[in-house]
Amino acid sequence: MNVLASVYACSPYDGSERAVGWNWVCELDKYHHLWVLTSEVYEKDIEDYKEKNPHALLNTEFIYIRVPQIISFWHKGYRGERIYYILWQKAALKVAEKLKTKVNFDLVHHITYVTCVLPTYMHKLGLPFLYGPVSGGENIPSIINYPLNQKNSIIETIRKIVQVFFRATPNFKKTMEKANLILATTGETKNYIPKKYQHKVHIFQSIVLDENFLNPNPNLEKENGAICKILIAGRMIYWKGFELAIKSAILALEKGCQAEITILGDTEDGSIHYKEYLKGLCMNHTQQIKFISKVEYYKMKDFYDEFDLLLNCSLRDSGCYVVMEGMGRGLPVICVDTGGPKINTSESTAIKIQPARLETMIEDIANAICLLVENHEQRKQMGKAAHQYASNHFVSNKRTLEMNQYYQTVVGKRDSDFFTKEVENG
């Protein structure tokens, strides 16, 4: 197919949104002719990659969109990123309208940013329109009453105001109305979309694992060591739930669990205050809890293989690579039953902790830790199931085949009443 793709963030040399955009372009290039609208910010990275890999992405043409300097002179780094993104979307629409007169596109696909809380204008092209995967409806469950400092409390309040504001904008409603298919990363985002459009929504994650991450297979027949090794990993930001994970692990230790906990991660801005606070929580258990700031990514497969169990307490994650990677390396998971971890785990691969009052959750997570620490056979069976689940659901080639089926759906039936029960059930 001839596909016009809106991929604002797209870089072969970066993570997060940039990696999501780049990975989808690389995968879709294998099956389709792509015209990729992306930001001029990534031109240097993309052209460098193409020069070093002349036989890659032969079916893709990159169009670098520049926002006029006169209205974007203030944009440096990520300062004012959301406003700049909106301006970029408007500029991208103008370029897309011109392209449409020259190329017979089968569909237009919005890929990044992976959010429905910022606008896209691709629906105005009048082409069959695939929207997503997008996130944006995730919030920290209010029942938890999670402890936040003043700054983070303000961030969460602003986030909720923005969600309400954008949901009420005419462009949001038009996007939902014109989309032939909407891919939402989580159930929370599906519920954020107005009910009258939810028949168009299918839950589908934006992130994938490279098949090489699962190979060679991890040792799924580990001997039962005297000490169970538990990993907590991720970016040290408040909504990732490190405080909840640490307090739960400490309670498990105090209950007599024979475990060693490793905490991998660092703060995003290099600030030591939050990390020092987390270390302070562990002052009485320094023999059993250790911190590691960074492991090079090429070493991560072997690093995961050192552990017996993954504990992840993320509270509003739309995806969560850590859970997917841990499962890919055969680790059973304990996680909060919300957001990405809820979607990416099953009852056979994880113990899912229901959101509740903070004290209740700490107790529930500690009990789950003790259960798996003391039951080697259950850990082993869950680890095998996790690896199999990752093989079946996370690898890029299988996810791309699913995306190709969505393309067929969008092109084959352009009205809004296409969403059959078969698609709904995946």
N, C-alpha and C positions, 0 to 999 in steps of 0.2 A: 504493500500500500504506500501511497504518498502521504506522509504524516507531517503536519506542522506542529512542532512541539515548543511550548513555552517553558523554558528552563532557565529562569533568571539566575539561579545559583548553580554553577557547573564547573568543577575543576578536578583534574586528575591528581592533584597534589594536595588535597585538603580533605577534611572530614566533614561530618555533620551534613547540613543541607547540600553543600557543594559536592560531597561524595554521593549523596542520593541522586542528584541530578546527573552526574557523570556516569554512575553505574547503570542507570536506566538507558541513557543514550547508547552506551556500549552494547548493552543487551539487545535493544530494539534495532540497532543497526544491522544485526545479523539477519533480520527478517523483513525490514522495511527500508524505503528511502525516506530519510529524515531531513527536514529543514528545521534547524534548532535556533530559536531566538534566545540569546543569552546576553548577559551583561558584558560590556566592554572590559570590566574589571578582570574577567577571566581569559581575555584574549591571549595574553602572554603565556599563561600556563597551557592553554589548549594548543596553541600553535607550536610551542616547544615540544609537547607530547607528539604531535603529528609529525614534526620533523624527525624526532627520534624513532618513531614507529610508522614509517611510510606506508605500510600495508594494512594499517588499522583504520577503521571507520571510513571505509571507502564509499559507503552509502549515505554519508552524512555531510551536509553542508551547514557550517556554522555562520550565523548572521549576528554580528556584535552590535547591540543596540546602545547608542550613546544618548544620554539625557543632555540637552543643551546646557552648556556651561553657565549661561546667564541665569538659569533657574536652579542650578545645582552646585554652584561654586562653594557652598558651605559644607558639602558632603565630603568628609574625610574619614577613611576607615569605615567604622560602623556607626559613626555619629549621624543621627537623624536617618537611620537606615530605613525605617518604615515609611517615612515620607518620600524618601528617594525611590523606594520600591514602587510606590503608587505612581510617581512620575514616570518611572521606567515602563510600567504597564501601559500607560497612555501612549508613550513613544513606540512601544512594541506593537500596539494595535495599528498604528499608522503604517508601519513597515509591513505588517501582516496583510493589511488590506491591499497594498501594492503587489505583494507576492501572490496573492490570491488571483490576480488578473493574469499572471504568467504561468502558474502551476495549477494543475487539476488535482487539488488535495482531496483525499478520501475522508479525512477527519482532522480535527485539531485537538491536541492533548495538553492540558495544563499539568506540569510535573512539579516545578518548584517556584516559589516556596511551598512547602508542604503544610499549608494552612488555609482554612476558609475564613479566617478572621482578618485577612487582608484581601483586597480585591484582585480579580482578574477581569479583563475585558475581552477575552478571546471568544466569549459567547456571542459577541456582536458581529462576528464574521459570517454567521448564517451557515456554518459548516456543522456536520455531525460533531458533537462536542463531548469529550471524555474529561471529566473533572476529577483529578486526583491520582493517587491517594492524597487526601488532605486530613489534617488534624485540626485542633482548635477548640474542641469541646471539653477537654480534660481539665479538671480542677482537683485540688486536694479535697477529699471527702470531708464535709463540714463536721460530721459526727466525730471525727478523730480529735478535733480541737488541738491540732498540732501546734506546738510552741513555736512562735515566730517572733523575731525581734521587730522593732518598729519599721525598719527599712523594708524587710521582707513582707510584713503585713501590708504596707502601702502598695508594694508590687502586686500582691495578690488581689487587692481591692481594685487597683487600676486595671488589672487583667480582666476581672469580671465586668467592669464598666465597659471596656473595649469590646468584649464579647457581646454584650447587650446592644451597644451602639451599632456595630457592624451588621448584626443580625437584622437590624431595623432599616438598613439602607436600601434604597431602590435597586442598587447594583447587585447586592447580595441576593435579593429576591429574583432578579432577572437571571443571575447565574444559575440558581437552583431550577428555575423554570426552563431555561434553554438547554441545560445539560441533559444529554441522552442517558448518561450513566454517571453516578457519583460514587467514587471509592473513598470510604472513610477508614482511617487507620484503627479506630476503636469504637466500641459501642457508645461511649460518651459523646464522640463527635457525631455519630449517627443520630443520637437523641437531641443534639444541638440543632440539627437541621429540622426546619418546620415539618410537622407531620404530613402535610399534604404532598411533600416531595420524598418522603422516606421510602416509598415504593421503588424509587430509583436507586436507593443506596445499597451497596454491598460492602461489607467489611473486608478490607484488604490492606496489608501492611506495606509501607513504602520502602522498608529496608530489607535487604537480602544478605545471605552469606555466600561468599565464594566457596565453591565446592571443595577447593583445596584446603579450606579451614577444617573440614571434616576428615581429611586424609593426611597421613595414614590413620586408620581407626585408632581411637584411644583404647587403653587397656580396660575392658569392661568386666574383667574378672579379678579385680584388685583383691589382694589378701586383706583380711581385717586387722588393721594395725591397732596398737594399744591406744593411740591418740587419733581422733577423727579431725582431719584438717578442713577447716571451713574458710571459704573466701567471701569477702565483701568487697565489691569493686564498683568504680564509676567516678563521675565528676563530683567533687565535694561541694554541691550546692544544696540548699536547704530542702528543696522538694524531692531530692533523691533519697531522703529518709535515712541518712547515715546515723543520726541520733537515735532513731527508733531501732535500727539494726544493732547498734552497739549496746544500748540498754537491754535489749532482748538477749543478746549473746552473754552479757555479764550475768543476767539472771539465770540463764542456763548453766553457766559455770558455777554459780552459787548453789544451784540445785544438785551439783555433783557431776555434771557432764564432763567426760574426759575428752576435751577438745582443745585445739589450738586455732586461734582466729587470726587471719591475715587480712589487713585492710589496705587495699590498693586504690590510690587516687590522690588527687591534689585539687586545690581550689582553681577556678578558672582564671582569676585575675592575679594569681600569685600571692594573694593575701594570706598571711599565716594565722590570722586570728581564729577563723572557724576551725581550721585543722588543729590548732593548739587547744581549742575548746574540746574537740572530740578526743584528743589525746588525754586531756584532763579527766574525762569520764572514765578512763581506763587505768588511772593511777594505781589502783589496788590490784591490778591484774596484768602488770607489765610482763610477767613471765609467760602468760598465755595469749596475750594480744600484741601483735606487732603491726607497724605501719610501714608501707612501701609507697614512695611517691610515684614511681614510673617504671614500667617494663616496656622495652622496645617492642613494637607491634609484631615484628617477625619472630619474637620469642614467646608470644602470647600462647600459642598452642601448647608448647611444652610447659608453660607456667600453669595453665588451667589443669594440665594432667597431674600436677603435684597434689591436687586437692580431691576431697571426697564429697563435698557439698557446697552449693552456692546459696548464699543468703542475699536476697535483694529486696529492699523495702521502699522502692521508688513509689511515689504517691500520686503523680500525675504525668507519667511518661507516656508519650504516644507510641513509642516503639520499644526501646531498651535493647541495644546491641548486646550488653553484658549477658542478659538471660539467654539470648539466642546463641551466643558464642559458647557459654557454659554448657548448654544442652548439646551443642554440636560436638563438644568434647566429652560427652557422657556424664555430666554432673546432674544429680537430682537437685531440685530447686525448692526453696522456701521463698514465697513472694506474697506481696499484698495483692488481693484479687481486684485489681483495678487497672485501667489503661492498657498499655502494650503487654505487660506481663500476663494480664488476664487473657488476652487474645492468643498469646504465643505459648501458652502452656496448656496441659490437659491434666485430668485427675490422676493419670498414670505417671506423669512426669514431675509433678510438683505438689507440694502442700500449699494450698492457697488460703491465705489468712483474710477473713472478711473484715472490711473496715468497721471499726467500733471505737469506743472511747480509748484514748491512748493507753491507759493502764491495762485495759483488757487486752489490747493488741500485744503489748509487751509480754504479758503472761501467755497468750496464745502462741506467739512466735517462739518464746522460750520452751514451751512444751513441745512444739514441733521439732525444735533443734534436739531436744533430749530424746524424742522418739526415734529420730533418724541416727543420732549418734549411737544409740544403744541397739539399733537393729540393722546390722550389716547387710543381711539378706534383702531387706526392704530397700536400702540404699542402692544395692547392686541392681535390683530389678528396675527401680525407677531410673537409674542411670542408663540402663540399656534402652528403656522406653524413650528417654530423652534424646538419645543419639538417633534412634530410629525416627522419632518425630521430626527432629531437625533435618534429617536426610529427606524426609517426605515433603516437608513444608517450607523450609527456609532457603534452600539452595537456589541460586540465581536462575539456572536454566529452567527449573520447574515453575518458578514465579513468572518468568517471561512467557512461557507457554500459556499460563493463565491470563496474562495481560493480552496476549494475542487473541484469546477467546473473547475478551472484553471488546477488543477492536472489532471483531466480527459482529458482536452484538450491536455495537453502536452504529456500524455502517449498515447492518442488515435491517434495523428497525429504528427509525428516527423519531417516532412519536414518543410521548412520555409513558405510555402504558405498555412497556415492553418487559417489565421485570417479572419473569416467571418464577414459579416456586423452585424450579431447579437451580436457577441462579441464586435465589435467596439463600438456599441451603448450601451453596458452594459445592 
